[in-house]
Amino acid sequence: MSESFELQDEVLLHVTDIVMEGVHFHDKEDWYRLGYLARKHPRPTNILHIMSEGHVEDFFGSWCAEDDNENSIDPGEDWQILFDVP
């Protein structure tokens, strides 16, 4: 199959650039990752086939609390609690 799919910038902006109550948020990490996926996987693919341990670690790491207290949840304790990820 020789088809490929191009990610359109205006669609990517809806994912990586958000304005809430007049404040602009840009997620350069998401922008980079989406560009990487577009370059390395030009066709739609199963996300489980392209996830690496590094992707999973980055994802869960971004949800860790900045201040550590007894009520904090460490999402890195068990990555596979919800999904069968690497």
C-alpha positions in Angstrom: 0.0 0.0 0.0 1.5 3.3 -1.0 -0.9 5.7 0.7 0.3 8.1 3.3 -1.5 10.7 5.5 -0.3 14.2 6.2 -1.0 15.8 9.5 -2.4 19.3 8.9 -1.0 22.1 10.9 -4.4 23.6 11.7 -5.5 20.3 13.2 -2.3 19.9 15.2 -2.8 23.3 16.7 -6.1 22.2 18.2 -4.1 19.6 20.1 -1.0 21.5 21.0 -2.2 25.1 21.4 -5.0 25.8 23.7 -6.4 29.2 24.8 -8.3 29.1 28.1 -9.8 32.3 29.6 -7.5 34.4 27.5 -4.3 32.4 28.5 -2.4 30.6 25.7 -0.9 27.2 26.4 1.5 25.6 24.0 2.7 22.1 24.6 6.0 21.8 22.6 6.5 18.2 23.8 3.2 17.1 22.2 4.1 19.1 19.0 7.4 17.2 18.8 5.9 13.8 19.5 3.2 14.3 16.9 5.8 15.4 14.3 7.9 12.4 15.2 4.9 10.0 14.6 4.1 11.7 11.3 7.7 11.2 10.1 8.2 7.7 11.3 4.7 6.3 10.7 3.1 7.8 7.6 0.1 5.5 7.9 -2.4 5.0 10.7 -1.1 2.3 13.0 -1.9 0.6 16.2 -0.6 2.7 19.1 0.6 -0.4 20.9 2.9 -1.1 18.0 4.7 2.2 18.2 4.8 2.8 22.0 8.2 2.5 23.6 9.1 2.3 27.2 10.3 5.9 26.9 6.9 7.1 25.6 5.2 5.4 28.6 7.7 6.8 31.1 7.3 10.3 29.7 3.5 10.1 29.8 3.3 8.9 33.4 6.1 11.1 34.5 4.1 14.2 33.3 1.4 13.3 35.8 3.6 13.1 38.9 2.9 15.6 41.6 5.6 18.3 42.0 5.3 18.3 45.8 5.6 14.9 47.5 3.2 14.4 50.4 1.2 11.4 51.8 -1.8 12.2 49.6 0.2 12.2 46.4 -0.3 9.5 43.9 2.7 8.2 42.0 1.4 7.1 38.6 4.8 5.5 37.9 4.3 2.8 40.5 2.3 0.5 38.2 2.1 1.6 34.6 0.1 -1.5 33.6 -2.7 -1.0 36.2 -5.0 0.2 33.4 -3.4 -0.7 30.1 -1.0 -3.4 28.8 1.8 -1.0 28.0 5.6 -1.6 27.7 
